[in-house]
Amino acid sequence: SQKLHDHALLATSGTSASTESNNAPLWNARMRTRELMRIMNCVQCNKCRFHGKIAVLGLSTAFQILLGRTGDGADGGDLLVMHRVELAALMTTMSKYSTAIDYCTQMQQQAAKE
């Protein structure tokens, strides 16, 4: 996953087009995923660390699809070089979030009935 995030250092060291556009908040969130990966190394439980890293990698991949590697969203060719681990993490993260959203919707409907 270090290779996946190395390009983030290059993008933040220079002036990026994303910092001047409407995507700046998303780009900042994408840059924080690198910090989250480092923080996850401190988690003692191996199972929790594994699931946390998968979730962070899935988020990072989603940001990469939305913003590209440089932040301007113009490099559509990046999708062709997506690694299978990134794709698996994205699918797993999407599944977890969609299940959570479905559960929240069910709870809201149940609360509305009461």
N, C-alpha and C positions, 0 to 999 in steps of 0.2 A: 504494500500500500504506500510505501515511501515514494516509489516511482510515480504513483498516481498523483501525489501532492507536490512533487518537486517543481512542477511548472508554476505552482502558486507563488513560490518565492521569486521566480523570475518576473511574474506579472506584478507583484507588489513592489518590487524594487524599482521599476520604471514607472513612467506615467501611463496608466491604463485608460483606455477609452471608457471603460465601465464606470470609473470614478466620476466622470463628467456627465453620465447619462442617467436615465431613469432607473437603470438596473443597479445602481450603487448599493442600495440596501441588500439586494440579493447577492451581489458580489461579496459584500462584507460577511454575509452569512456563510457563503461558500468558503471564504478564507478561514472562518472560525472552525470549520470541520477538521482542519489540520490540527488545531489545538485540542479538539475533542478526542482525536485519535491518540494524541500523546497522553491526555488525561486518562483514557481508558486503560493504559498500561499500568496504572496505579491500582486498579481494582483487584482485590484479592481473589474473589471467586472466579474461577476459570470460566464457568458457564455464563456468568453475568458479563464478563469481559468479552467473551466470544459474541454474545448476542448484541452487546453494545457496539462492538466494532462493525458488525454486519449492518446495524442500523445507520451508523455514521457513514459507512462506505456507500450505502444505498442513497442517503441524502446527498453525499458528495457527487455521486453519479447523476442524480437528478439535476443538481445545479450545473453540472458539466453539460448535460443535454440542453438545458435552458440557456445557459450563458456562453457555452464554449470554453475553451481553455484560457482565452485571453480576456473574457468578460464582455466582449462586444456582441456575441451571439452570431457572428458572421461566419464562423468556421464550422460549417456543417459537415465537413469531412471527418471530424472527430468521431462521429458515430460509427464510421467504418473501422476505426481502430479500438473500439471498446473491447476490453478484455472480458472473458466469460465470467470471471469472478465479480467484476463490476455489474454485469447484467444479472447474475444470480442475486447479488446483494440488493440491487434495485427491485427485483421482483419480490424478494422476501420482505423488504421494507414496505413496498406498496401493499402487499397482502396484510401485513400487520396493521398498517394505518387504515386500510379499508375495513378490516374487521372491527377496529376500534370505533370508526365512524358509524358503522352499522349498529354497533352496540349502543352508542350514544343516541342514535335515532330511535332505537327501540325503547330506551329508557325515557326519552322525551315523550314518546307516544303513550307509554304507560303512565307517566306522570300527568299527562293531559286528561286521561280517562278518569283519574282519581279526583 
